[in-house]
Amino acid sequence: MTAERVKECVAMMMIGDGVLGVLDPVRHMSLWERGPSWWRAMIDPFVRRPELTRCVGAAEALVGLWLASRQKAMPVGA
């Protein structure tokens, strides 16, 4: 049961992060620009290319939805 809950939480985070990236890509990625130089170098292309961020965000949300759909519901009381 714990593994299923972890997968569900990961799916929810992916969906949320993906939707934020689609709706407001520059603001969303700008929040992640703090940190070591290697991290900033990884984030910068997404800040400068909002359409890339939107595409990656949409793909992330879709993968999150797919992952969530793969979880089996447990019967009540089980």
C-alpha positions as CSV (number, residue, x, y, z in Angstrom):
1,M,0.0,0.0,0.0
2,T,2.9,2.4,0.8
3,A,4.3,2.1,-2.8
4,E,0.9,2.9,-4.3
5,R,0.6,6.0,-2.1
6,V,4.1,7.1,-3.1
7,K,3.3,6.7,-6.8
8,E,0.1,8.6,-6.3
9,C,1.9,11.5,-4.6
10,V,4.5,11.6,-7.4
11,A,1.7,11.6,-10.0
12,M,0.0,14.5,-8.2
13,M,3.3,16.5,-8.0
14,M,4.0,15.9,-11.7
15,I,0.5,17.0,-12.7
16,G,0.7,20.1,-10.6
17,D,4.2,21.1,-11.7
18,G,3.3,20.4,-15.3
19,V,0.1,22.6,-15.2
20,L,2.1,25.4,-13.5
21,G,4.7,25.2,-16.3
22,V,2.0,25.4,-18.9
23,L,0.0,28.3,-17.4
24,D,2.9,30.6,-16.4
25,P,6.2,29.2,-17.5
26,V,8.5,32.2,-16.9
27,R,7.3,32.8,-13.4
28,H,7.3,29.2,-12.5
29,M,10.8,28.5,-13.7
30,S,12.1,31.8,-12.4
31,L,11.3,30.5,-8.9
32,W,13.8,27.7,-9.4
33,E,16.8,29.9,-10.6
34,R,18.5,30.0,-7.2
35,G,21.3,27.6,-6.4
36,P,24.6,26.4,-7.7
37,S,25.8,27.4,-11.1
38,W,25.2,23.9,-12.6
39,W,21.5,24.2,-11.5
40,R,21.1,27.7,-12.8
41,A,22.6,26.6,-16.1
42,M,20.0,23.8,-16.3
43,I,17.0,26.1,-15.5
44,D,18.0,29.1,-17.6
45,P,17.0,27.6,-21.0
46,F,13.5,27.0,-19.6
47,V,13.2,30.6,-18.4
48,R,14.4,32.0,-21.7
49,R,12.1,29.6,-23.8
50,P,8.6,29.7,-22.4
51,E,7.3,27.5,-25.2
52,L,9.8,24.8,-24.4
53,T,8.7,25.0,-20.7
54,R,5.0,24.7,-21.8
55,C,5.8,21.6,-23.9
56,V,7.7,19.9,-21.2
57,G,5.1,20.9,-18.6
58,A,2.3,19.4,-20.8
59,A,4.3,16.2,-21.2
60,E,5.0,16.0,-17.5
61,A,1.3,16.5,-16.7
62,L,0.3,13.8,-19.1
63,V,2.8,11.3,-17.7
64,G,1.5,12.2,-14.2
65,L,-2.0,11.5,-15.3
66,W,-0.9,8.2,-16.9
67,L,0.9,7.2,-13.7
68,A,-2.2,8.1,-11.6
69,S,-4.4,6.1,-13.9
70,R,-2.3,3.0,-13.3
71,Q,-3.0,3.0,-9.6
72,K,-5.5,0.4,-8.4
73,A,-8.2,1.5,-6.0
74,M,-8.2,-0.5,-2.8
75,P,-11.5,-1.7,-1.4
76,V,-12.8,0.3,1.7
77,G,-11.6,-1.4,4.9
78,A,-8.8,-3.3,3.2
